[in-house]
Amino acid sequence: MIQRLVKCFSFQEKNRSRFTFSDSTKIRLNPITNRIELKQVGTDRSTGEVLYSIDADLYVATWITNPTAIRQWAGFSFDPLEGNQPANTTVRFKLNDGTNDRYWGGASWDVAGASNWNTEADIAANIATFPVIDQKIGIIVNLQTTDPKVTPSVTAVDVLMSCEIDYLYSLVGDALISSLESSFQPMADFAVRADGGTKVSLKDMETPFEVTDVPEAYDHDTDPSHLTNLALAYDATAKVLTLTSAVDRGTVVWFRFAFQARIYLNWPSQDYLEVEKLPAVVVDSFEISGNEIWAEASVRDMPNFQATLRRFPFRLKLEFDIVLLAEKNRTLLVMMDLALKHVADNPLLHWPAVDENVSMRIVTEGLFRPRPNLDDIHSTRYTLLIENVHLWLRTEEVKPLVQRFNLSLSDPSLQGGPRWTGIK
């Protein structure tokens, strides 16, 4: 389904390492206020007032986000908006497509030079044509003042995205499965008798492992301590290991190999599952709990004096039963090690569809049962918890911007007439 989601580039201290500063002596991230601003470069001797740089092209560049569900960039705004910036200051922007900085040149998104900048209105009016081929976008924010006693500042930049996404299926079928596939590549040992020469066939292994690499091989007859590694290369298609030197026919070649465990979903399209190969990891079932929370995100559309608002997402946690299957207890123990390591190495699960992270941890460790079932398959299971999953399912709202007037002049920041303010 098509969803309009908001990607927020927030200038918070926790994100500092993800920003690039054009000149850290003149522009900075304020760790107290969580906003980017010009940096003090001097002091007025007569008044003691802080002085800021008046350089024209100081900037802060954000990270590049890569939401794979994106179909069109749909809106752009920043805070505090221009009407709430000090007089004689400007905030301008470029966009990055993952390779080049670009600006709206009046007819197309051209590669930007150092001094090519756009206003919020320029970008908001034309971002729908910004390329989505590579599904990437980054923001470059330019802060400038012609009055050395004041600085503009920015707390966040928001980009509205039109995404085609099925939330839960993309989280499980894409993020979780990819994470499991990259983690469940165990190592095992095996020995075969060679036919002689430098080629050793692994086609006749007693278990049809999906071998991905053979980093070690030894002539067990003449080198029982396994000190001289003979492995040169492994052809995964032909299932043939090439040795650095020839061995005699009948020689016992002991080797250590990496293999890919098969990952299965037990519920997307059938009522039962037939495991074709072992070892296997089966995402057997899951339970969802959670509720709507008070939260909202919005993006202004200044040219049309309106804003798109998303409210009250569901914050969910999902508990998955993960079943490990193997032909031997030793392999099963190795698999359980990898299950624990998977979560230890990935406390945050990356969700590519929206380019966000969700929390992941094990809540019930595996119960190891040494007895196989009737098919001579050993198994164990554990419970994996994924939480802080936000689903923005409520229909978006389009609201008019509000023109705010200062009638009493009791607020000095409003002197000088109306200000356009967003709905945040």
Secondary structure, 3 states (H helix, E strand, C coil): CEEEEEEEEECCHHHHHHCEECCCCCEEEECCCCEEEECEEEECCCCCCEEECCCCCCEEECCCECCCCEEEEEEEEEECCHHHCCCCEEEEEEEECCCCEEEECCCCEEECCCCCCECHHHHHHHHHHCCCCCCCEEEEEEEEECCCCCCCEECEEEEEEEEECCHHHHHHHHHHHHHHHHHCCCEEEEEEECCCEEEEECCCCCCCCCEEEEEEEEECCCCCCCCCCCEEEEECCCCEEEEEEEECCCCEEEEEEEECCEEEECCCCCCCCCCCCCCEEEEEEEEEEEEECCCEEEEEEHHHCEEEEEECCEEEEEEEEEEEEECCHHHHHHHHHHHHHHHHHCCEEEECCCCEEEEEEEEECCCCCCCCCCCCCEEEEEEEEEEEEEECCCCCEEEECEEECCCCCCCHHHCCCCEEECCC
